[in-house]
Amino acid sequence: MGPRSEAERHQLLVEWSGAPREYPRDLCLHHIVEAQADRAPDAVAYVCCGQPLRYGDLERRANRLARLLRRRGVGPDVPAGLYMERCLDLMVCLVAVLKAGGALLYLDPDDPPDRSAFMLEDTGARLVLTHGGLAARLSGAAETMMLLDELDLSVESDARPDSGVRGDNLAYVIYTSGSTGRPKGVMRTHFMCTNRLLWELDRYGFTDSDSHLVKSPISARECFLLALVGGRGVLAEPGGHQDSAYMVRLIAEQGISYLSVVPSMLQVLLREPGIGSCGLRRVSCGGEPLPQDLQNRFFSRVDGELYCAYTLTEADYVASRHCRPSAPGGLPSLGRPTDMRVYLLDEEGRPVAAGDPGEIYTGGPGLARGYVRRPDLTAERFLPDPFGGEPGGRLYRTGDLARFRWDGTLEYLGRADHQVKIRGLRIEPGEIEAVTLQNPAVAEAVITVREDTPGDRRLVLYVVGSGPSPLATSELRAFLSERLPPYMLPSSIVVLERMPQLLSGKVDRAALPAPTAERPDLPSPYVPPRTATERLVAGLWQELLRVREVGIDDDFFALGGHSLLLAMVRDRLEEALGREIPVATLFHHPSIRALAAHLDGGAETTLRLEASRDRAEHRRQGLQGRRMPRRLK
């Protein structure tokens, strides 16, 4: 039902829809660095592994590289690939590509090379900046590979190049999961990015004494936000963003005052004993709903401010709120529309009344240009705005469902489709299903998200084989690992004789069985733990991965593990052994045999190990005596 009166319609479409502020339209991201380099060239812009990069040095190095890039064909709206880990060279390359007028295309070295090759082909990027140690992984995918460790930029001029780029030119392209089986590239302009940064500066009141933890390899918000006021970004070392203990130490050592994380990572950080004394003053959470009980836990541990931000790759800063402690319960609030306009519409595109559910449509200065080479999808998701009154105005159809509470705040209700988020990362199940069906041994595939344990959301893949021979899940997992990024790999693969169906012929997702606690089909034969340390680690894996039996040569990630579970393993091991263990150690030793040998070689096993072994054995016996819990409703 729509609004019942003109007064209610005005309230929904004007008073509650948000009031975007228009900032300078031709301000580009690299202009922010240039202005700060002119004001305070000796101020530190970024720090990585203890090494500083000052604004003046960043400006000179970026100018030199930008001039070289322009001669190599980089210019307005021309994408250039960046294939490297987080480092100071990456920051120079970010600024240099933008100064040359180009659009940034970050290629994650952890992704399958075929996925990176697709992004290069899809955007038409012919040039990739990388380091010599990584170049071989993308062999043949790019027309030109520029190796940073072999470039001599001393012959280039320090003068700023003038690319003629303006606010409506592309700043970068970000690829997200796509429902058609291939990722889709979102085209983000300079104005889209700088408008958000200026809005955040007004909201948070940053000064040159603030510092921000840069966890993402490429994010306008993380990389350029504090450059507006001469603050500094502190780069987490490669893999460090997955290690909560390292992050808390880095926050304390570097005096980091501002942090942006997804709620699932905040939950892990709040388990760290040093989180309350590290000096963190402001945290912004986005990417997932922020439950009230997690907010209350934050305020019980941290003497700082907490903000909830509802942002999308296609639309920046749609809504936000300043969180306060309160009674848990109820659905998550997204806050009020902020720098974007928000409308809740029904299936016919009509406004819904306050309190009624509707799909979120959003428009304003933080809207992306559209999708790379997907005019059909762009037309489907970016629609003419019938309410804003701006010539050529557009609305992005988000697919998220919400309702306006009676105070004008937005209450999140879920999705209108099957899209999901796992640990803050957007996943289209259709992409995983389409890739799975490329395997000739698979006839049917369905991916779901299960939460059989509260707070532990996992991807589960259900498949039906195409032939008489049993489907080998280990071979299927290897097949998927070569084609999907790590965050899109299922935690469990369940083989069925046939999919359960509704009377309509569609898959009955509610009837899909929970994964069992049996050890999955793995390439390594089962070898039981032998030493005290191996038994300790095996017990922790069995409990956290919910697998009855694990062998010492089994791979943690092949058993369905992910980075947040690995952090929980680390916490329990530190408690048992009485010493610090970097998460990187667990990443580098993904089998029980390798990890136990490393741990036993690093320090003597203490008496606490034996007690922990007994507790782990007790938990293991309890797990063997029951099946996995049914899905919670």
C-alpha positions in Angstrom: 0.0 0.0 0.0 1.3 3.4 -0.9 1.3 6.7 1.0 -2.2 7.6 2.3 -2.0 11.3 1.8 0.0 14.0 0.0 1.6 14.9 3.4 2.9 11.3 3.8 4.0 11.2 0.2 6.0 14.5 0.8 7.5 13.0 3.9 8.6 9.8 2.1 9.9 11.4 -1.1 11.3 14.7 0.3 11.8 14.8 4.1 13.0 11.2 4.6 14.7 10.7 1.3 17.9 12.5 2.1 19.5 15.8 1.0 22.7 15.2 -1.0 25.3 17.9 -0.8 27.0 18.9 -4.0 30.7 19.3 -3.7 33.1 20.5 -6.5 32.4 18.3 -9.6 35.8 18.6 -11.1 37.9 17.6 -8.1 39.8 14.5 -8.9 41.4 12.0 -6.5 45.0 12.9 -7.5 44.2 16.6 -7.0 43.9 15.8 -3.3 47.5 14.4 -3.2 48.8 17.3 -5.3 47.2 19.9 -3.0 48.7 18.3 0.1 52.1 18.0 -1.5 52.0 21.7 -2.1 51.0 22.5 1.4 53.2 20.1 3.4 55.6 18.1 1.2 57.5 16.7 4.2 54.4 15.3 5.9 54.1 11.6 5.9 51.4 10.3 3.5 51.7 6.6 4.0 53.6 4.1 6.2 54.3 0.5 5.3 56.3 -2.0 7.4 57.8 1.0 9.2 58.9 2.8 6.0 57.4 6.3 5.4 56.4 7.9 2.1 56.1 11.6 2.3 53.7 13.7 0.2 56.5 15.4 -1.7 58.2 12.1 -2.6 54.9 10.6 -3.5 54.1 13.5 -5.8 57.5 13.4 -7.6 57.6 9.7 -8.1 54.0 9.6 -9.3 54.6 12.5 -11.7 57.6 10.7 -13.3 55.7 7.4 -13.7 52.6 9.2 -15.0 54.6 10.8 -17.8 55.9 7.3 -18.8 52.4 5.9 -18.6 51.0 8.6 -20.9 53.6 7.7 -23.5 52.5 4.1 -23.2 48.9 5.1 -24.1 47.3 5.7 -20.7 44.9 8.6 -20.8 41.3 9.6 -19.8 39.0 6.6 -19.3 41.8 4.2 -20.3 42.2 1.5 -17.7 45.6 0.3 -16.4 46.0 -2.9 -14.4 47.8 -3.0 -11.1 48.9 -6.5 -10.1 50.8 -6.3 -6.8 50.5 -6.6 -3.0 49.9 -3.8 -0.6 53.1 -1.7 -0.6 54.4 1.8 -1.0 55.0 1.2 -4.7 51.3 0.4 -5.1 50.4 3.9 -3.6 52.7 5.5 -6.1 51.1 3.6 -9.0 47.6 4.5 -7.8 48.4 8.2 -8.0 50.4 7.9 -11.2 47.7 6.1 -13.2 45.2 8.8 -12.0 47.6 11.6 -12.9 48.0 10.1 -16.4 44.2 10.3 -16.7 43.7 6.6 -16.6 41.3 4.4 -14.6 42.6 2.0 -12.0 42.0 -1.7 -12.3 43.3 -3.7 -9.4 44.1 -7.4 -10.0 44.4 -9.4 -6.8 47.4 -11.8 -7.0 45.3 -14.2 -4.8 42.7 -14.5 -7.6 43.0 -17.2 -10.2 45.0 -15.9 -13.2 42.1 -16.7 -15.6 39.9 -14.3 -13.6 42.4 -11.5 -13.8 42.9 -12.2 -17.5 39.1 -11.9 -18.0 39.1 -8.5 -16.3 41.9 -7.2 -18.5 40.1 -8.4 -21.6 36.7 -7.1 -20.5 38.0 -3.5 -19.8 40.4 -3.5 -22.7 43.4 -2.8 -20.4 46.5 -3.4 -22.4 49.1 -2.4 -19.7 49.8 -3.9 -16.3 52.1 -2.5 -13.6 53.6 -5.3 -11.5 56.7 -6.6 -9.8 59.0 -9.1 -11.4 58.1 -11.9 -9.0 54.5 -11.7 -9.9 54.6 -11.1 -13.7 54.9 -14.8 -14.7 51.4 -15.5 -13.2 49.8 -13.2 -15.8 52.0 -14.3 -18.7 50.3 -13.5 -22.0 47.2 -11.8 -20.4 48.4 -8.2 -21.0 49.9 -6.6 -24.1 52.4 -4.7 -21.9 53.8 -5.7 -18.5 55.8 -2.9 -16.8 58.0 -4.3 -14.1 58.4 -1.6 -11.4 61.7 -3.1 -10.1 63.2 -2.7 -13.5 62.0 0.9 -14.3 64.5 3.8 -14.3 62.3 6.9 -13.6 65.3 9.2 -12.9 65.2 10.3 -16.5 61.6 11.5 -16.3 60.5 15.0 -15.4 59.1 15.9 -11.9 56.6 18.3 -13.5 52.9 17.4 -13.2 51.4 16.1 -16.4 48.1 17.6 -17.5 45.9 14.8 -18.7 42.8 17.0 -19.0 40.8 14.5 -16.8 37.8 15.9 -15.0 35.3 14.7 -12.4 33.1 12.7 -14.7 36.1 10.7 -16.0 36.6 7.2 -14.7 38.8 6.8 -11.6 38.7 3.1 -11.3 36.8 -0.1 -12.2 35.9 -2.6 -9.5 34.7 -6.1 -10.3 32.0 -7.8 -8.3 30.4 -11.2 -8.5 28.0 -11.5 -11.4 24.8 -13.6 -11.6 25.5 -14.7 -15.3 28.6 -16.7 -14.3 31.2 -14.0 -14.9 32.1 -11.0 -12.8 30.8 -7.5 -13.7 32.9 -4.3 -13.6 31.5 -1.2 -11.9 32.7 2.1 -13.4 33.3 4.6 -10.7 34.1 8.2 -11.6 36.3 10.8 -9.8 33.3 12.8 -8.7 31.6 9.8 -7.2 34.7 9.2 -5.1 35.6 12.7 -4.1 32.1 13.6 -3.2 32.0 10.8 -0.7 35.4 11.8 0.8 34.4 15.4 1.2 31.1 14.3 2.9 33.1 12.1 5.3 35.5 14.9 6.1 32.5 17.1 7.0 30.9 14.4 9.1 33.9 13.2 11.0 36.0 16.3 11.3 39.4 14.7 10.6 42.6 16.7 11.2 46.2 16.2 10.1 46.9 14.3 13.4 44.5 11.4 12.3 45.7 8.2 10.7 43.8 5.4 9.0 44.5 1.7 8.6 44.7 0.8 4.9 43.6 -2.8 4.6 42.3 -2.8 1.0 44.8 -2.8 -1.9 42.6 -0.3 -3.8 39.9 1.8 -2.1 39.5 5.5 -2.7 38.1 5.9 0.8 41.1 4.2 2.5 43.8 5.5 0.3 42.8 9.1 -0.1 40.5 10.1 2.7 43.0 11.5 5.1 45.1 13.1 2.3 42.3 15.7 2.4 43.7 17.1 5.7 47.3 15.9 5.5 46.7 12.8 7.7 48.4 9.5 6.9 47.5 6.0 5.9 49.2 3.0 7.5 49.3 0.1 5.2 48.8 -3.4 6.7 51.4 -5.8 5.4 50.2 -8.4 2.9 48.0 -10.8 4.7 47.9 -8.6 7.8 44.3 -7.6 7.3 43.4 -11.2 8.2 45.3 -11.3 11.4 43.4 -9.5 14.2 46.3 -9.6 16.7 48.6 -8.0 14.2 46.0 -5.3 13.3 45.5 -4.4 17.0 49.3 -4.2 17.5 49.6 -2.0 14.4 46.8 0.3 15.6 48.6 0.8 18.9 52.1 1.1 17.5 51.2 3.6 14.7 48.6 5.6 16.7 45.8 4.8 14.2 42.7 6.7 15.1 40.3 5.6 12.4 39.4 2.1 11.1 36.8 0.9 8.7 35.9 -2.8 8.8 33.0 -5.2 8.1 31.0 -6.4 11.1 32.4 -10.0 10.9 35.9 -8.6 11.2 34.9 -6.3 14.1 33.6 -9.3 15.9 37.1 -11.0 15.7 38.9 -7.8 16.6 36.8 -7.4 19.8 38.2 -10.7 21.0 41.7 -9.3 21.1 42.8 -8.4 24.7 44.5 -5.2 23.5 41.6 -3.7 21.6 40.5 -1.5 24.5 43.9 0.1 25.0 45.1 0.5 21.5 43.9 4.1 21.2 41.3 3.6 18.5 38.9 6.5 18.5 36.5 6.0 15.6 35.3 2.9 13.7 33.0 2.7 10.7 31.3 -0.6 9.8 29.7 -1.4 6.5 29.3 -4.3 4.0 26.9 -6.3 6.3 24.1 -5.6 8.8 25.5 -4.5 12.2 23.7 -6.3 14.9 22.9 -4.4 18.1 24.6 -7.0 20.4 27.8 -6.5 18.4 27.5 -2.7 18.8 27.0 -3.2 22.6 30.1 -5.4 22.7 32.1 -2.7 21.0 31.1 -0.1 23.5 31.9 -2.4 26.4 35.5 -2.9 25.0 36.4 0.4 23.2 36.1 4.0 24.4 35.4 5.4 20.9 32.7 6.2 18.4 31.0 3.6 16.2 29.3 4.4 12.9 27.2 2.2 10.6 27.5 2.8 6.9 25.3 1.4 4.1 27.3 1.6 0.9 27.4 -0.3 -2.3 29.9 -0.7 -5.1 27.5 1.1 -7.4 26.3 3.7 -4.9 28.4 5.3 -2.2 27.2 6.3 1.2 23.5 5.7 0.8 22.7 5.8 4.5 24.6 6.0 7.8 24.1 6.4 11.6 26.0 7.1 14.7 25.6 4.0 16.8 24.6 4.1 20.5 24.4 1.3 23.1 20.8 0.0 23.4 18.8 -3.1 24.1 19.5 -5.9 21.6 16.8 -7.3 19.4 15.0 -6.2 16.3 16.2 -5.8 12.8 19.4 -3.9 11.9 18.9 -0.2 11.3 20.8 1.3 8.3 20.3 4.8 9.7 19.1 7.8 7.6 19.8 8.6 4.0 22.9 10.8 4.0 24.7 11.8 0.8 22.3 10.0 -1.5 18.5 10.1 -2.1 16.7 6.9 -1.0 13.2 5.7 -2.1 11.5 2.5 -1.1 9.4 1.3 -4.0 7.1 -1.7 -4.7 7.3 -4.0 -7.7 5.6 -1.4 -9.9 8.0 1.4 -8.9 5.6 3.2 -6.6 6.5 4.5 -3.1 5.4 2.3 -0.2 3.9 3.7 3.0 6.0 4.1 6.2 6.3 0.7 7.9 5.8 -1.3 4.7 8.6 -3.2 3.0 10.0 -1.9 -0.3 13.1 -2.2 -2.4 15.8 0.4 -2.0 16.3 2.7 -5.0 19.0 5.3 -4.6 20.3 8.3 -6.6 22.5 11.3 -6.3 26.2 12.2 -6.6 27.5 8.9 -5.4 26.2 6.9 -8.3 28.4 4.9 -10.5 28.4 5.3 -14.3 27.3 1.7 -14.9 28.8 -1.6 -15.8 31.7 -2.3 -18.2 30.4 -3.5 -21.6 27.0 -4.4 -20.1 24.5 -1.9 -21.5 21.7 -4.3 -20.9 22.6 -4.8 -17.2 23.2 -1.0 -16.8 19.8 -0.2 -18.2 18.2 -2.8 -15.9 19.8 -1.6 -12.7 20.3 2.2 -13.4 16.8 3.6 -14.1 15.5 7.2 -14.8 14.6 9.0 -11.6 10.9 10.1 -11.6 11.1 11.8 -8.2 14.3 13.9 -8.0 13.4 16.5 -10.7 17.0 16.6 -12.0 17.4 16.4 -15.8 18.9 13.0 -16.7 18.8 11.9 -13.0 19.1 8.1 -12.4 18.2 5.7 -9.6 20.1 2.5 -8.8 18.0 -0.5 -8.0 19.8 -2.1 -5.2 17.9 -5.4 -4.7 17.9 -4.7 -0.9 14.6 -4.7 1.0 13.9 -2.2 3.8 11.2 -0.2 5.4 11.0 3.3 6.9 10.5 3.3 10.7 8.3 6.0 12.0 11.3 8.2 12.9 12.5 8.1 9.2 15.4 5.6 9.7 15.8 2.6 7.4 15.3 -0.9 8.8 17.1 -3.6 6.7 14.9 -6.6 5.8 17.1 -8.7 3.5 17.4 -9.3 -0.3 14.8 -9.4 -3.0 17.0 -12.0 -4.9 19.5 -14.7 -4.0 22.5 -12.4 -3.7 24.4 -12.9 -0.4 27.2 -11.4 1.5 29.9 -13.5 3.3 32.3 -11.6 5.5 31.3 -8.3 3.8 31.9 -9.6 0.3 29.1 -9.6 -2.2 28.5 -13.0 -3.9 26.1 -13.8 -6.7 25.2 -17.6 -6.3 24.6 -17.7 -10.0 28.3 -17.1 -10.7 29.4 -20.1 -8.6 26.7 -22.3 -10.0 27.6 -21.3 -13.6 31.3 -22.0 -13.0 30.4 -25.4 -11.3 28.4 -26.4 -14.3 31.4 -25.9 -16.6 32.7 -29.1 -15.1 31.5 -32.0 -17.3 31.1 -34.3 -14.3 28.3 -32.0 -12.9 24.7 -32.1 -14.1 23.1 -29.8 -11.5 24.4 -27.2 -9.0 22.9 -25.1 -6.3 24.7 -22.8 -3.9 23.2 -21.7 -0.6 24.3 -19.9 2.5 23.7 -21.9 5.7 23.9 -20.7 9.3 23.7 -23.9 11.2 25.6 -22.3 14.0 24.5 -18.8 15.0 26.8 -16.2 13.5 28.7 -18.6 11.3 27.5 -18.1 7.7 29.0 -20.6 5.2 28.6 -21.3 1.5 27.4 -24.8 0.8 27.4 -26.2 -2.8 25.0 -29.0 -3.7 25.7 -31.0 -6.9 24.3 -33.8 -8.9 26.7 -35.9 -11.0 26.3 -36.3 -14.7 27.4 -39.9 -15.0 27.3 -43.2 -13.2 30.7 -42.8 -11.5 30.7 -41.1 -8.1 31.5 -37.4 -8.2 34.9 -36.7 -6.6 34.5 -33.5 -4.5 38.2 -33.1 -4.2 38.6 -32.8 -7.9 35.6 -30.4 -8.1 37.1 -28.2 -5.4 40.4 -28.1 -7.3 38.4 -27.2 -10.5 36.6 -24.3 -8.7 39.9 -23.1 -7.1 41.3 -22.5 -10.5 38.4 -20.3 -11.5 37.0 -18.5 -8.4 38.6 -16.2 -5.9 39.1 -17.7 -2.4 36.1 -15.9 -0.8 33.7 -17.5 -3.3 34.8 -21.1 -2.7 32.2 -23.2 -0.8 33.0 -24.4 2.7 31.2 -27.7 1.9 30.3 -29.7 -1.2 27.3 -32.0 -0.8 26.7 -34.6 -3.6 23.0 -35.6 -4.0 21.4 -38.2 -6.2 18.8 -35.6 -7.2 17.8 -32.1 -6.1 14.7 -31.8 -4.0 11.9 -30.0 -6.0 8.8 -28.0 -5.3 5.6 -28.7 -7.2 6.6 -25.9 -9.6 9.7 -27.8 -10.6 12.1 -25.3 -8.9 14.7 -26.5 -6.4 13.2 -26.8 -2.9 16.1 -24.9 -1.1 14.5 -25.5 2.3 14.8 -29.3 1.8 18.5 -29.3 1.0 20.2 -31.3 3.8 22.8 -29.8 6.2 26.3 -30.9 5.5 27.3 -33.9 7.6 30.3 -33.9 9.9 32.0 -36.6 7.9 35.5 -36.0 6.6 35.1 -34.9 2.9 36.7 -36.6 -0.1 40.2 -35.3 -0.1 43.3 -36.1 -2.2 45.3 -37.0 0.9 44.7 -40.3 2.7 43.6 -40.1 6.3 46.6 -40.2 8.7 45.6 -39.8 12.4 47.4 -37.4 14.7 50.4 -38.8 16.6 51.9 -36.2 18.8 50.4 -34.0 21.5 50.6 -30.9 19.3 49.0 -32.7 16.4 46.2 -33.9 18.6 45.7 -30.4 19.9 45.5 -28.8 16.5 43.3 -31.7 15.2 40.8 -31.2 18.0 40.5 -27.5 17.3 40.0 -28.1 13.6 37.3 -30.7 14.3 35.4 -28.3 16.6 35.6 -25.1 14.5 35.2 -26.8 11.1 32.6 -29.2 12.5 34.3 -32.2 11.0 34.4 -35.5 13.0 37.8 -36.6 11.8 40.7 -34.8 10.3 44.0 -36.2 9.2 47.4 -34.5 9.7 47.9 -34.1 6.0 44.5 -32.5 5.3 44.4 -28.9 4.2 42.5 -26.5 6.4 41.0 -24.6 3.5 40.0 -27.8 1.7 38.0 -28.7 4.8 36.0 -25.5 4.5 38.2 -23.2 6.5 38.5 -19.4 5.9 40.5 -16.5 7.3 38.2 -15.7 10.2 38.0 -19.4 11.4 41.8 -19.4 11.1 42.0 -16.5 13.5 39.9 -18.4 15.9 42.2 -21.4 15.7 45.1 -19.0 16.4 43.4 -17.6 19.5 42.8 -21.1 20.9 46.4 -22.2 20.1 47.8 -19.1 21.8 45.7 -19.8 24.9 46.9 -23.4 24.9 50.6 -22.8 24.2 51.0 -19.6 26.2 52.7 -17.7 23.3 51.9 -15.5 20.4 51.4 -17.2 17.0 50.9 -14.9 13.9 48.0 -15.9 11.7 50.5 -15.9 8.8 52.1 -18.9 10.4 48.9 -20.8 10.0 48.4 -19.6 6.4 51.9 -20.9 5.6 51.4 -24.2 7.3 47.8 -25.2 6.3 48.2 -28.9 7.3 48.3 -30.3 10.8 51.6 -32.1 10.2 53.3 -28.9 9.0 51.8 -26.6 11.6 52.6 -29.0 14.5 56.2 -29.4 13.3 56.6 -25.7 13.2 55.1 -25.1 16.6 57.1 -27.9 18.2 60.3 -26.5 16.6 59.6 -23.0 17.7 59.3 -23.5 21.4 59.0 -26.3 24.0 55.5 -27.7 24.6 54.3 -26.5 28.0 52.1 -28.3 30.5 49.2 -26.3 29.2 49.4 -28.3 26.0 48.5 -31.5 27.8 45.4 -29.9 29.4 44.3 -28.4 26.1 44.8 -31.8 24.5 42.4 -33.4 27.0 39.8 -30.7 26.4 40.1 -31.1 22.7 39.7 -34.9 22.9 36.6 -34.4 25.1 35.1 -32.0 22.5 36.0 -34.4 19.7 34.2 -37.3 21.4 31.2 -35.1 21.9 31.2 -34.2 18.2 31.4 -37.9 17.2 28.3 -38.7 19.2 26.0 -36.4 17.4 25.1 -35.1 13.9 25.5 -31.5 12.9 22.6 -29.2 14.0 19.8 -28.5 11.6 19.5 -25.2 10.0 18.2 -22.5 12.3 15.0 -20.9 11.2 
